[in-house]
Amino acid sequence: MSSAAANENCLGWAARDASGVLSPYKFSRRAVGKDDVSIKITHCGICYADVIWTRNKFGDCMYPVVPGHEIAGIVKEIGSNVERFKVGDHVGVGAFVDSCRDCEYCDDKLEIHCLKRAVGTYNAVDVDGTITKGGYSNSIVVQERYCYTIPESYPLASAAPLLCAGITVYTPMMRHKMNQAGKSLGVIGLGGLGHMAVKFGKAFGLNVTVLSTSISKREEALTLLGADKFVISSDQEQMAALAKSLDFIIDTASGDHPFDPYLSLLKTSGVLVLVGAPSEVKFSPLPLLLGRITVSGSTTGGTKETQEMINFCAAHGIHPNIEVIPIQYANEALERLIKSDVKYRFVIDIENSLK
């Protein structure tokens, strides 16, 4: 069934200016069109992107900004043409809610790379000309193509971080064939993305080494997440012992850091994938030339791979490590995220706290 009438009011939390401070905000969602799914949001993960766009770090904010693009919930209404979902289904929404559906990348289900630019889940211009508003809210209306099936057996709170943190590391791992059992993976940084890279690496049968500047993360990396090794990246002796031993490295660190020490860890034809966002990337060309090294970048994934990743997590019992919080704690959570004080992803319990 579809609702032709004007949509109901939606309650969310929004930032009104570059202070990024969130507070309650009422707004309207668009009416459910024939190809749309209306979702009751139960959970929303907190991503560092929420810090960037609530605080206008890129200078493109269209306030008020309702952040959140790691969305999990339950279908409450569908449009007349919707075939993949029914009322009551568990669904997810990630970093984008529309694209041109016409270009080569959309044809290949790589919509995040749409030539006309994918429409972000928040702070972007939607199909009806309004500004998209994200998952720090109690409902959302999204075109069917950009919704994902979450298996009933998989907890919605755990599913939320998969929609950005999970897919951001899964996509390059699959593209660079980091699913070959027995090979070796280095993971730089152990936050929301890094801990998922460790989990995927172990599920793929890789030998996983965590590379961190913080000795305090050693015990959790080895015992809680199951990494095979933990190396302090500032310790030259430990790094030298690891020289030319890794097939792959995933760099999830967003702070500025040197790259040459990490490139020296790669075997001939090794691959380093950057998924963090430091202010600059600088390294000597010699390791690349002499070692036939590949340095690659990656963002989130398209719809096909995102669904595959969700299914893989459900089939292999892979769950993000999360700290569930009420919406009223969102401002403190964002401050803690800036300080890397979270193990390893905040998830807002929308259903029970946003009323």
One Martini backbone bead per residue (centre of mass of N, CA, C, O) as a GRO file, in nm:
protein
  355
    1MET     BB    1   0.101   0.034   0.015
    2SER     BB    2   0.014   0.382  -0.039
    3SER     BB    3   0.083   0.726   0.033
    4ALA     BB    4  -0.065   1.019  -0.091
    5ALA     BB    5  -0.040   1.171   0.138
    6ALA     BB    6   0.077   1.355   0.353
    7ASN     BB    7   0.317   1.348   0.568
    8GLU     BB    8   0.443   1.290   0.853
    9ASN     BB    9   0.580   1.360   1.127
   10CYS     BB   10   0.920   1.406   1.236
   11LEU     BB   11   1.160   1.294   1.470
   12GLY     BB   12   1.463   1.465   1.563
   13TRP     BB   13   1.814   1.541   1.540
   14ALA     BB   14   1.978   1.868   1.520
   15ALA     BB   15   2.181   2.089   1.350
   16ARG     BB   16   2.204   2.457   1.319
   17ASP     BB   17   2.525   2.470   1.333
   18ALA     BB   18   2.883   2.464   1.360
   19SER     BB   19   2.875   2.341   1.649
   20GLY     BB   20   2.690   2.061   1.630
   21VAL     BB   21   2.454   2.084   1.805
   22LEU     BB   22   2.206   1.878   1.932
   23SER     BB   23   1.843   1.879   1.876
   24PRO     BB   24   1.530   1.885   1.867
   25TYR     BB   25   1.333   1.796   1.558
   26LYS     BB   26   1.078   1.892   1.336
   27PHE     BB   27   0.953   1.706   1.046
   28SER     BB   28   0.909   1.609   0.702
   29ARG     BB   29   0.821   1.350   0.513
   30ARG     BB   30   0.770   1.203   0.242
   31ALA     BB   31   0.571   1.057   0.055
   32VAL     BB   32   0.476   0.746  -0.048
   33GLY     BB   33   0.580   0.603  -0.316
   34LYS     BB   34   0.567   0.343  -0.542
   35ASP     BB   35   0.904   0.291  -0.474
   36ASP     BB   36   0.870   0.300  -0.164
   37VAL     BB   37   1.004   0.301   0.177
   38SER     BB   38   0.884   0.283   0.505
   39ILE     BB   39   1.071   0.355   0.809
   40LYS     BB   40   1.127   0.231   1.121
   41ILE     BB   41   1.353   0.346   1.338
   42THR     BB   42   1.574   0.179   1.573
   43HIS     BB   43   1.873   0.234   1.447
   44CYS     BB   44   2.191   0.436   1.480
   45GLY     BB   45   2.487   0.506   1.372
   46ILE     BB   46   2.810   0.650   1.448
   47CYS     BB   47   2.989   0.871   1.243
   48TYR     BB   48   3.238   1.084   1.148
   49ALA     BB   49   3.056   1.230   0.942
   50ASP     BB   50   2.877   1.364   1.163
   51VAL     BB   51   3.092   1.567   1.240
   52ILE     BB   52   3.152   1.704   0.970
   53TRP     BB   53   2.837   1.790   0.898
   54THR     BB   54   2.762   1.943   1.165
   55ARG     BB   55   3.050   2.134   1.144
   56ASN     BB   56   3.129   2.228   0.850
   57LYS     BB   57   3.413   2.119   0.726
   58PHE     BB   58   3.323   2.161   0.399
   59GLY     BB   59   3.110   2.408   0.359
   60ASP     BB   60   2.801   2.239   0.284
   61CYS     BB   61   2.585   2.313   0.483
   62MET     BB   62   2.220   2.244   0.540
   63TYR     BB   63   2.045   2.388   0.753
   64PRO     BB   64   1.929   2.153   0.917
   65VAL     BB   65   2.111   1.869   1.052
   66VAL     BB   66   2.041   1.523   1.002
   67PRO     BB   67   2.204   1.266   1.092
   68GLY     BB   68   2.272   0.951   0.960
   69HIS     BB   69   2.404   0.632   0.780
   70GLU     BB   70   2.320   0.390   1.002
   71ILE     BB   71   2.038   0.212   0.921
   72ALA     BB   72   1.780   0.057   1.124
   73GLY     BB   73   1.467  -0.137   1.060
   74ILE     BB   74   1.106  -0.118   0.991
   75VAL     BB   75   0.858  -0.186   0.791
   76LYS     BB   76   0.547   0.023   0.744
   77GLU     BB   77   0.563   0.091   0.425
   78ILE     BB   78   0.451   0.055   0.076
   79GLY     BB   79   0.464   0.067  -0.245
   80SER     BB   80   0.304  -0.059  -0.529
   81ASN     BB   81   0.602  -0.155  -0.666
   82VAL     BB   82   0.698  -0.318  -0.436
   83GLU     BB   83   0.889  -0.643  -0.402
   84ARG     BB   84   1.122  -0.688  -0.166
   85PHE     BB   85   0.901  -0.579   0.040
   86LYS     BB   86   0.746  -0.585   0.367
   87VAL     BB   87   0.570  -0.555   0.623
   88GLY     BB   88   0.816  -0.607   0.892
   89ASP     BB   89   1.074  -0.580   0.776
   90HIS     BB   90   1.419  -0.588   0.781
   91VAL     BB   91   1.619  -0.285   0.746
   92GLY     BB   92   1.853  -0.088   0.546
   93VAL     BB   93   2.057   0.222   0.549
   94GLY     BB   94   2.291   0.420   0.403
   95ALA     BB   95   2.483   0.677   0.245
   96PHE     BB   96   2.252   0.634   0.019
   97VAL     BB   97   1.920   0.724  -0.169
   98ASP     BB   98   2.048   0.797  -0.458
   99SER     BB   99   2.056   0.802  -0.826
  100CYS     BB  100   2.053   0.798  -1.170
  101ARG     BB  101   2.036   0.489  -1.298
  102ASP     BB  102   2.226   0.531  -1.590
  103CYS     BB  103   2.505   0.472  -1.546
  104GLU     BB  104   2.766   0.255  -1.531
  105TYR     BB  105   2.764   0.238  -1.215
  106CYS     BB  106   2.466   0.180  -1.174
  107ASP     BB  107   2.460  -0.073  -1.357
  108ASP     BB  108   2.687  -0.206  -1.146
  109LYS     BB  109   2.607  -0.130  -0.847
  110LEU     BB  110   2.792   0.163  -0.809
  111GLU     BB  111   2.637   0.427  -0.691
  112ILE     BB  112   2.858   0.588  -0.532
  113HIS     BB  113   2.984   0.653  -0.846
  114CYS     BB  114   2.803   0.839  -0.967
  115LEU     BB  115   2.821   1.078  -1.218
  116LYS     BB  116   2.582   1.260  -1.063
  117ARG     BB  117   2.572   1.173  -0.785
  118ALA     BB  118   2.502   1.067  -0.502
  119VAL     BB  119   2.252   1.065  -0.258
  120GLY     BB  120   2.259   1.156   0.042
  121THR     BB  121   2.110   1.084   0.348
  122TYR     BB  122   2.245   1.368   0.410
  123ASN     BB  123   2.290   1.681   0.292
  124ALA     BB  124   2.089   1.660   0.036
  125VAL     BB  125   1.926   1.646  -0.271
  126ASP     BB  126   1.625   1.545  -0.336
  127VAL     BB  127   1.375   1.455  -0.556
  128ASP     BB  128   1.182   1.695  -0.417
  129GLY     BB  129   1.410   1.928  -0.319
  130THR     BB  130   1.490   1.839  -0.060
  131ILE     BB  131   1.658   1.779   0.236
  132THR     BB  132   1.827   1.542   0.359
  133LYS     BB  133   1.754   1.312   0.636
  134GLY     BB  134   1.853   1.117   0.881
  135GLY     BB  135   1.880   0.864   1.153
  136TYR     BB  136   1.816   1.092   1.376
  137SER     BB  137   1.528   0.930   1.358
  138ASN     BB  138   1.196   0.767   1.336
  139SER     BB  139   1.207   0.809   1.011
  140ILE     BB  140   1.197   0.684   0.658
  141VAL     BB  141   1.217   0.754   0.299
  142VAL     BB  142   1.291   0.498   0.049
  143GLN     BB  143   1.407   0.371  -0.217
  144GLU     BB  144   1.422   0.040  -0.272
  145ARG     BB  145   1.717   0.010  -0.393
  146TYR     BB  146   1.840   0.153  -0.102
  147CYS     BB  147   1.764  -0.115   0.037
  148TYR     BB  148   1.815  -0.362   0.301
  149THR     BB  149   1.838  -0.683   0.396
  150ILE     BB  150   1.769  -0.809   0.723
  151PRO     BB  151   1.802  -1.064   0.893
  152GLU     BB  152   1.612  -1.175   1.153
  153SER     BB  153   1.870  -1.294   1.319
  154TYR     BB  154   1.979  -1.002   1.304
  155PRO     BB  155   2.067  -0.746   1.481
  156LEU     BB  156   1.990  -0.417   1.445
  157ALA     BB  157   2.221  -0.289   1.608
  158SER     BB  158   2.447  -0.441   1.442
  159ALA     BB  159   2.368  -0.351   1.149
  160ALA     BB  160   2.419  -0.047   1.130
  161PRO     BB  161   2.747  -0.038   1.095
  162LEU     BB  162   2.754  -0.189   0.819
  163LEU     BB  163   2.650   0.063   0.631
  164CYS     BB  164   2.967   0.171   0.668
  165ALA     BB  165   3.199   0.037   0.820
  166GLY     BB  166   3.175  -0.237   0.683
  167ILE     BB  167   3.172  -0.161   0.371
  168THR     BB  168   3.440   0.007   0.366
  169VAL     BB  169   3.617  -0.265   0.403
  170TYR     BB  170   3.488  -0.484   0.220
  171THR     BB  171   3.520  -0.371  -0.064
  172PRO     BB  172   3.840  -0.372  -0.091
  173MET     BB  173   3.878  -0.667  -0.013
  174MET     BB  174   3.732  -0.777  -0.267
  175ARG     BB  175   3.880  -0.621  -0.494
  176HIS     BB  176   4.179  -0.733  -0.367
  177LYS     BB  177   4.156  -1.028  -0.265
  178MET     BB  178   4.121  -1.053   0.078
  179ASN     BB  179   4.001  -1.383   0.066
  180GLN     BB  180   4.284  -1.540   0.108
  181ALA     BB  181   4.378  -1.791   0.258
  182GLY     BB  182   4.695  -1.730   0.437
  183LYS     BB  183   4.716  -1.447   0.422
  184SER     BB  184   4.829  -1.106   0.485
  185LEU     BB  185   4.712  -0.856   0.731
  186GLY     BB  186   4.702  -0.506   0.774
  187VAL     BB  187   4.587  -0.284   1.046
  188ILE     BB  188   4.521   0.057   1.058
  189GLY     BB  189   4.366   0.092   1.314
  190LEU     BB  190   4.103   0.061   1.601
  191GLY     BB  191   3.812   0.121   1.509
  192GLY     BB  192   3.529   0.091   1.344
  193LEU     BB  193   3.683  -0.011   1.088
  194GLY     BB  194   3.923  -0.183   1.195
  195HIS     BB  195   3.758  -0.403   1.350
  196MET     BB  196   3.621  -0.506   1.086
  197ALA     BB  197   3.877  -0.591   0.936
  198VAL     BB  198   3.953  -0.808   1.136
  199LYS     BB  199   3.697  -0.980   1.114
  200PHE     BB  200   3.716  -1.035   0.812
  201GLY     BB  201   3.999  -1.153   0.804
  202LYS     BB  202   3.932  -1.400   0.982
  203ALA     BB  203   3.696  -1.507   0.802
  204PHE     BB  204   3.908  -1.541   0.549
  205GLY     BB  205   4.192  -1.658   0.676
  206LEU     BB  206   4.379  -1.450   0.788
  207ASN     BB  207   4.672  -1.287   0.883
  208VAL     BB  208   4.651  -1.060   1.159
  209THR     BB  209   4.773  -0.719   1.185
  210VAL     BB  210   4.803  -0.475   1.425
  211LEU     BB  211   4.843  -0.116   1.376
  212SER     BB  212   4.962   0.091   1.647
  213THR     BB  213   5.006   0.369   1.885
  214SER     BB  214   4.841   0.192   2.107
  215ILE     BB  215   4.896  -0.022   2.371
  216SER     BB  216   4.597  -0.037   2.490
  217LYS     BB  217   4.500  -0.230   2.230
  218ARG     BB  218   4.630  -0.510   2.251
  219GLU     BB  219   4.438  -0.700   2.409
  220GLU     BB  220   4.187  -0.664   2.229
  221ALA     BB  221   4.306  -0.745   1.958
  222LEU     BB  222   4.381  -1.041   2.055
  223THR     BB  223   4.123  -1.136   2.234
  224LEU     BB  224   3.859  -1.002   2.121
  225LEU     BB  225   3.938  -1.002   1.789
  226GLY     BB  226   4.181  -1.215   1.700
  227ALA     BB  227   4.448  -1.129   1.649
  228ASP     BB  228   4.781  -1.232   1.580
  229LYS     BB  229   4.896  -0.930   1.589
  230PHE     BB  230   5.089  -0.662   1.763
  231VAL     BB  231   5.193  -0.328   1.657
  232ILE     BB  232   5.405  -0.067   1.716
  233SER     BB  233   5.456   0.183   1.482
  234SER     BB  234   5.689   0.349   1.658
  235ASP     BB  235   5.852   0.074   1.657
  236GLN     BB  236   6.125   0.000   1.477
  237GLU     BB  237   6.176  -0.294   1.556
  238GLN     BB  238   5.895  -0.411   1.500
  239MET     BB  239   5.881  -0.315   1.203
  240ALA     BB  240   6.138  -0.458   1.096
  241ALA     BB  241   6.025  -0.751   1.159
  242LEU     BB  242   5.783  -0.689   0.925
  243ALA     BB  243   5.927  -0.687   0.672
  244LYS     BB  244   5.793  -0.810   0.392
  245SER     BB  245   5.499  -0.973   0.517
  246LEU     BB  246   5.264  -0.828   0.358
  247ASP     BB  247   4.993  -0.830   0.134
  248PHE     BB  248   4.810  -0.635   0.319
  249ILE     BB  249   4.662  -0.300   0.368
  250ILE     BB  250   4.455  -0.125   0.603
  251ASP     BB  251   4.378   0.227   0.619
  252THR     BB  252   4.187   0.390   0.892
  253ALA     BB  253   4.340   0.650   0.934
  254SER     BB  254   4.274   1.011   0.978
  255GLY     BB  255   4.527   1.089   1.071
  256ASP     BB  256   4.826   1.206   1.047
  257HIS     BB  257   5.072   1.006   0.860
  258PRO     BB  258   5.305   0.797   0.775
  259PHE     BB  259   5.381   0.568   0.492
  260ASP     BB  260   5.661   0.431   0.455
  261PRO     BB  261   5.660   0.225   0.692
  262TYR     BB  262   5.422   0.056   0.566
  263LEU     BB  263   5.535  -0.010   0.281
  264SER     BB  264   5.775  -0.190   0.404
  265LEU     BB  265   5.569  -0.438   0.478
  266LEU     BB  266   5.542  -0.516   0.188
  267LYS     BB  267   5.523  -0.713  -0.050
  268THR     BB  268   5.546  -0.804  -0.345
  269SER     BB  269   5.252  -0.675  -0.474
  270GLY     BB  270   5.133  -0.509  -0.272
  271VAL     BB  271   4.851  -0.367  -0.071
  272LEU     BB  272   4.723  -0.032  -0.018
  273VAL     BB  273   4.436   0.082   0.164
  274LEU     BB  274   4.244   0.380   0.172
  275VAL     BB  275   3.979   0.486   0.424
  276GLY     BB  276   4.080   0.722   0.528
  277ALA     BB  277   4.127   1.105   0.608
  278PRO     BB  278   4.378   1.259   0.558
  279SER     BB  279   4.515   1.565   0.460
  280GLU     BB  280   4.762   1.379   0.359
  281VAL     BB  281   4.962   1.209   0.097
  282LYS     BB  282   5.298   1.079   0.166
  283PHE     BB  283   5.553   0.932  -0.053
  284SER     BB  284   5.777   0.730  -0.174
  285PRO     BB  285   5.827   0.582  -0.492
  286LEU     BB  286   6.025   0.340  -0.458
  287PRO     BB  287   5.850   0.113  -0.332
  288LEU     BB  288   5.661   0.099  -0.575
  289LEU     BB  289   5.870   0.035  -0.796
  290LEU     BB  290   6.036  -0.205  -0.656
  291GLY     BB  291   5.753  -0.355  -0.529
  292ARG     BB  292   5.490  -0.333  -0.687
  293ILE     BB  293   5.297  -0.125  -0.559
  294THR     BB  294   4.967  -0.068  -0.427
  295VAL     BB  295   4.769   0.232  -0.416
  296SER     BB  296   4.448   0.274  -0.261
  297GLY     BB  297   4.104   0.368  -0.279
  298SER     BB  298   3.802   0.399  -0.060
  299THR     BB  299   3.468   0.362  -0.009
  300THR     BB  300   3.189   0.275  -0.023
  301GLY     BB  301   2.929   0.078  -0.145
  302GLY     BB  302   2.717  -0.083  -0.322
  303THR     BB  303   2.426  -0.261  -0.325
  304LYS     BB  304   2.529  -0.546  -0.382
  305GLU     BB  305   2.766  -0.558  -0.173
  306THR     BB  306   2.606  -0.485   0.079
  307GLN     BB  307   2.425  -0.733   0.081
  308GLU     BB  308   2.653  -0.941   0.088
  309MET     BB  309   2.774  -0.844   0.359
  310ILE     BB  310   2.530  -0.896   0.537
  311ASN     BB  311   2.509  -1.199   0.472
  312PHE     BB  312   2.792  -1.273   0.573
  313CYS     BB  313   2.755  -1.187   0.868
  314ALA     BB  314   2.517  -1.376   0.927
  315ALA     BB  315   2.659  -1.650   0.842
  316HIS     BB  316   2.936  -1.578   1.043
  317GLY     BB  317   2.886  -1.406   1.306
  318ILE     BB  318   2.924  -1.092   1.245
  319HIS     BB  319   2.992  -0.836   1.496
  320PRO     BB  320   2.989  -0.548   1.610
  321ASN     BB  321   3.127  -0.336   1.841
  322ILE     BB  322   2.903  -0.194   2.082
  323GLU     BB  323   2.743   0.122   2.196
  324VAL     BB  324   2.450   0.175   2.347
  325ILE     BB  325   2.239   0.467   2.302
  326PRO     BB  326   2.085   0.748   2.361
  327ILE     BB  327   1.999   1.038   2.206
  328GLN     BB  328   2.078   1.220   2.459
  329TYR     BB  329   2.402   1.125   2.404
  330ALA     BB  330   2.511   1.232   2.125
  331ASN     BB  331   2.703   1.467   2.195
  332GLU     BB  332   2.898   1.300   2.368
  333ALA     BB  333   2.964   1.089   2.151
  334LEU     BB  334   3.100   1.283   1.951
  335GLU     BB  335   3.324   1.368   2.143
  336ARG     BB  336   3.437   1.082   2.185
  337LEU     BB  337   3.500   1.024   1.889
  338ILE     BB  338   3.719   1.242   1.856
  339LYS     BB  339   3.886   1.079   2.100
  340SER     BB  340   3.854   0.765   2.058
  341ASP     BB  341   3.605   0.691   2.281
  342VAL     BB  342   3.544   0.383   2.143
  343LYS     BB  343   3.388   0.037   2.162
  344TYR     BB  344   3.358   0.089   1.824
  345ARG     BB  345   3.041   0.168   1.822
  346PHE     BB  346   2.789   0.379   1.803
  347VAL     BB  347   2.439   0.321   1.903
  348ILE     BB  348   2.121   0.429   1.851
  349ASP     BB  349   1.822   0.404   2.041
  350ILE     BB  350   1.553   0.512   1.892
  351GLU     BB  351   1.295   0.357   1.982
  352ASN     BB  352   1.356   0.413   2.316
  353SER     BB  353   1.440   0.753   2.299
  354LEU     BB  354   1.260   0.862   2.049
  355LYS     BB  355   0.953   1.055   2.161
   0.00000   0.00000   0.00000
